[in-house]
């Protein structure tokens, strides 16, 4: 039986062995023989009858109970995808860039949803259909066939718009496959993931190649950073910069007080509460997307667009403020902190850096953090397989007024105790929405938002 017939009989491709049922075809898209042997055995236990795998594994098994389909290369996988997936009635929106991907992709999905447009989100925060979280995802950008399966689920729920965070690593590893976008947002091009890309040139090239190679004939590119226009001249009229959009549509941003902004259009005034102007800028990007795609401004636009753990206000009473944020690059920290300097308040930050990631950015982050804060409480982020003391030592070396508290919970408790005696701002940065902390290969429950909320009750 060939794959076309299986598709007509209602069979579906699955990439997770746990999802296998009697109507499943298990696809193993990896050349790792040890992993294949492991997952082949698990698939057998689930009574799997059909497996798609690399032709390199052809001579390994002589098992009449399983039908094997082999692929040689990416073209073969694309042909398989063409059989099982048809998304012609769905608009795909990629969101990429160094900073702001999650805020824009998650927020755009939310904006479409609260204005009656059926949409879904795939990214760092998981897989959402409209405003309902369906599942967590292991990567910001999942594997190719996992993305296709998620979009297929969305299609079954009559979703018309799919917002996907696309990372440079995900693209470079082929996780986007042959998926093309109708619309793409490029937030900015700074520095990140140099542990993977080696240098900034390779990192930027990955982003630019993604945008140019995954487009459809009339795809539209939105640029948050007007200065990037010259890199995408081939888009012609299908290139829209945020600066031009704001001018053309007579949109203004007015700061009402230290944490309240208004986005004013000809017909609407949207009020957003945030201490971070970068978040307001992201919401303007989301508004640009909505107006171009839907052809008018939304009736509703509010703070529900802000994702959890992104400049999230945990506490704001008695001249004391606690904010949790996901910043983990030099530019993200600068965007987070630079507006606080004008408030003339005592600024405390609790942060660390992730292990087994770009080591060169640690000193840069520490210098930026020190420039904009009065006290730096250096703690552990996700050390992974690195020595956490070594990570902290680098941050302390380049800090202006550091305290070292390795235990993150104790660091948060100390920060809040210091805040008790001062009118100021405490920022807990680096982990944002995350609910675990990683030491070596061990995963421990940990949630900055929950822990800080509990300690804040004592303020």
N, C-alpha and C positions, 0 to 999 in steps of 0.2 A: 504494500500500500504506500503511495507517495504522499508528500506533504499536502498537496492540493486536495486530495480526497479526505485527508484527516481534518483539514480546515472546514470542508463542507459538512463533515460529520459532527462539527462542533468542538473539535479539540482546540486547546489553547496552549501556547508556550509558557512555561514557567522557568524562572531562573533560580528560585529558592526551593530546595528539595522538600522543605516542610509544607509547601503549597501544593504538592503533587496529589492528584486524585485520578479517578479512572478516565478522565477526559483530558489528561495532561501529557504534554511533550516536554521532557526535561532538557533544557539547553545549557550546556556547560561551555562557556565562552572563555576558555583559558587553556594554556599549553602546559600547565603544571601537572605532571603525571601523578605525583603524590596526592594532590588535591582531587584529581579526577578519580583515582582509586577509592578515596574516602567517600566522595559524593555519589559515585556509582553504586557503592555498597548501600548507602542510605536510600538511594532511589529504588534499589531492588527491594528493600524492606517495605517501601511504600507501594510495592507491586507495580512499579512503573513499567510500561510496555514499549515506550518510545523515547529514544535519546538522540539529541543532536550534539555532536562533538567534533573536535578537530580530526582531520584525516590522519594525523600523527598517531592516533590511538587505535587505528583500524585493526591491527593484528593482535591487540592485547586480549580481547575477549572472544570466546566462542560460545555464545549464550543464545540458544534458540528462543528463549522466552522474551528477549528484547529485540526490537527492530532499531537499527542504528542508521542515522543519516549523518553524513560527513560533510564538513565544509573545508575548503582549502584556504580561503582568504576572505578579506572584507567584502569583496563583491558577492561571494556566495551568501554571506550573512545578510547583505542588503536584499538579495533575491528572496531569501526566506522571509524577511520583514515585509516585503511587498505582498507576499501571499496572505499573511496573517493580520496586517494592519492597514487601515484606510482612514485617514484623518482629513479628508478633503473639506469637510464642513467645519473644521476646528481651526481657529486662529492661534498660532503658536507665537509666544512672545518670549524671547531670550532676554535675560538681564545679566550683564557681565561688567567687570571693572574691578579696581582694587578695593575701594570702599563703597559701602551702601547697597550692595547686591540684595542682601536679605531684606533690608528696610523697604526697598523699592518693589521687589517681587512680591513679598508678603503684603505690603500696603496696597499695591495695585489690585491684587486679588480681593482684598477686603473692600476697597472702594467700589469695585465692580459689583461685588456681592451686595453691599448695603444699598446700592442703587438699582437692584433688581436684575443684574446681569449675571448669568450663571458662569462661574469661573472656577479654576483650581490653581493650586500652588504646589510646586515641587522644589524643594531646596533645603537649606540648613535646618529649618524648624520642622521639617517633615513633609508629609503629603496631606494637603487639605483639599477637600471638595467644598466649595463655597467657604463657610466659616467653620466647618467641622473637620477636626483632625482625624485622618483615617489611620495613619501609621507613622512611626519614626523611620528615618532613612539613615543608612550607615555613612553616606557621603553627601556633601552638598549637591554634587551632580552624580546620580546613581549610574549604574551600567546601562548600556544602550537598550537592551531588551527589557530591563526593569523600567526604564523611562517609558518605553512603548506600552508596556503592560499598564502602567499608571494612567497614561493618556487613554488607553482602551477602557479602563474603569470609569474615567471621567466621561468618555463618550457614552457609556451605558447610562450615565446620570444626566444626559442631555447638556453637558457642559459645552460652551461655545468658545471660551478663551482659556488658554493654558499658559501660566506664567512659570518659567523655569530659570532658576539660578544656574548659570554656567560658569564653572571655574576654569582657569587656565590649565590646571592639572587634569581635570575631567576631560577637557577637549584634547589635550596632548595624548592622553591615554586611550582615545578613541571612544569615549563613553557617549558622545553625541551621535556617533555613527553617521548615518545619512539623513538625519533629521534636519529639516530646513525650517527657518523661521519666517513668519510674515512681518514681524516687528522685532526690533532689537534695541535695547537700551545699553549704552556704554556710559558708565558713571564717570570714571576717571582712569588715568594710567599713572600709577605711582610705583612703589617698590614693594614686592611681596613674593613669597614662595621661592626665594633664591636658593634655598636648600634643594629644591627640585630643578629649577630652571638654570641654575649656575650663575647666570648674570641677568641684569635688567633688560638687556637687548633681547635675549631669548624669551623672557617673560612677556614683554610688550609684543613681540612677534606672534606669540601664541594667541594673544587677545585679538590682534589685527587679522590674523589668518582665520580665526574662528568667525569673525564678522564678515569677512569677504567670501569665504568658501561655503558657508552654511546658509547663504541668502537665497531666496527665490528671485524670480525675474524682477518683480516690482516691490521687493521688501523695503520697508522704511526703517532708517536708522535714526535714533534719538541720541543726541549728545548732551550730557549734563555739562561737560567742559567745552566751551566754545573754542578754546585754543586747539582742539584736536581736529578741527574741520579739514585742515590740509591733508590729513592722512587718509581721508575718505572722499576725495573729489569725485571718484567714479560713481558715487550715489546720486550726484546731481541734485535734482529737486526732491529726491527722496531722502535727503539729509536734513534733519531739523535740529537746530541747536536750542538749548533752553533759553539762552539770552534772546535769540530772535523771537522765539515763541512768546516770551514775556513781554517784549516790546510790541509785537504785532497785536497781541490780545489785550494790551493796556492793563497788565496785571501788576499790582504792587504788593509789597510785604511791609507791614507796619508792626513795629515792636511796641506793645502796649505797656508792658512792665517786664521785670527780669525773666519771667517764665511764660509770658503770653504773647503770641503773635497773631496777626490777622493777615490772611491772604485775600486780597480784594480784587474782584473782577468787575466787569461792567454791570453784572446782574446779581452777583453773590458776594457775601463776606463770610469767609470760613475762619473760625477761631481755633487755634491749636495751642495747647499748653506744653511747653518744652523749654529746658534751659539750653538746649543745643541747637544753634542756628543750622548746623549741617542737617539735622533731622527735618527742619522746616524746608530746606532746599530740596531734600529728597521728596517731600510731599508735593512740592511744586513740580518735580519730575513726574510724579504719579498723576497729577492733574493734567500735565501736558499729554501723557499717554492716553488718559481717558478722553480728553477733548478731541484728540486726533482720531481715535478709533471709533468712538460713539457719536462724534460730530456735535456734541454740545457739552456744557459744563454739568457736573453732577449736582443733584439736589442736596445730597448729604455728603459732607466731608468733615470728619471729626477725629478725635484722639484714638479711636479704635484702629486707625490705620497704623499706629506705632506698634511694632512687634515687641514681644516680651524681651527684656534684657538689653534693649537698645536705648540708652539714656533714659531708662525707666526710673521714674520718681517713686521711691519706696516710702519716703517720709518727708513732709514739708510743714512743720509746725514750730512755733516758738523760736523763729529765726534759725532753725536747724534743718538741714536738708541732707537726705541720703539718696544717692543715685547709683544704680547698677548699670554697667555698660559692658559691651563685648569687645572693646578696642583691643587690637593685638598687632598693630603696626604703628610706625612713627607718625604717619599722617593721620591715622584714626585717633591717636592720642591728642594730636594737635587740634583736630577738629572738635574733639570732646572738651578740651580744657581751655582753649584760648579766650573764650568769652568770659570766663570766670574772673579773669584778672581785673576787669573794670568794676567788679562788684565790691571790692575792698573787704572781702571776707576771708576768714582763715580756711584754707583749703587743705584737706587731708586726702591722701589717696592710698588705697590698698591695692597692690598689684604684684604680679610675677610675670614670668614668661614660660611658654610651653617648651618642654624638652623635645629633642629630636626634630627641631625646626630650625629655621635660619638663625644662626648664632650671631651673625653680624648686626642684626637689627636691635640686639639687646642694649648695647651701649647708646645707640641713637634714641631708643625709647626712653631710657633712663634720663638722658639729657633733656629731652622735651618735657617729660614729667616734672623734672626738677625746676624747669623754667617757670612752670605755671602753678606749682603747689608749694605750700609751706612745710608740709611734713609728708614723707614717703614711708609707708609701712610695707616693707618688702617681705613677701610671703611666697608660697608655692602656688603655681597655676596647675598645669598637668605635666609633671616632670617626665613622665613616661620612663624611658630607659636611661635617662641622663641622671647624673648625681645632682639632686636639687640644691645642695649647698653650693655647688659650682655656679649654677644659674644665678642664685641669690648674690653670690660674691661679685659677679660682673655688674649687676644692677646697683649694688651698694657702692662699688667703685666710682660709678658715674653719677651718683645721687648727691644732692646738696645737703639734705637733712634726713638721713635714713634711720629707721628702726627695723631690725630684723626679727620677724616672728614667723618661723617656718610653718607652724600649724595655721591653716587658713581660717579655721573657725575662731581660734584665739586672736588672730589678727583682726577679724571683724569685731569681735567683742571689745578689744582694746580701742579700735577706732571709734566705736560708738561711745565708749566711756570717756574718751578725750573730747568728743563732741558735746558731751553733757555739760562741760565747763566752758564751752566756747560757742559763740554764735558763728556758725560756719557751715561748710559743705564737706560731706564725706562722700568720696567716689570709690566704689568697689568695682575694679575693672578687670577685664581679661576673659571672664567666663560667661558673663551675660545670662543667657537662657539655660545654659548647660545644667544638667542634673547629676553629673558624676565628676569625680576627680580621679585621674589616672596615675598610678605609681607602678612602674614596670608593666607587667601585664595584668595588674589587678585594678578593678573598677570599683570605686567606693561611692555610695550615694552622697551627693553634695550639691546644694542649691544656694547660691549667693543671695538670691531674692528672698527665699524662705527664711534663711538664717538671719539675715539683716532685719527682716520684718519682725522676727521674734525678739531680737535684742533691742530693737527700737521701741518696744513697748515700755522700756524702762526710762526713756527720755522724759 
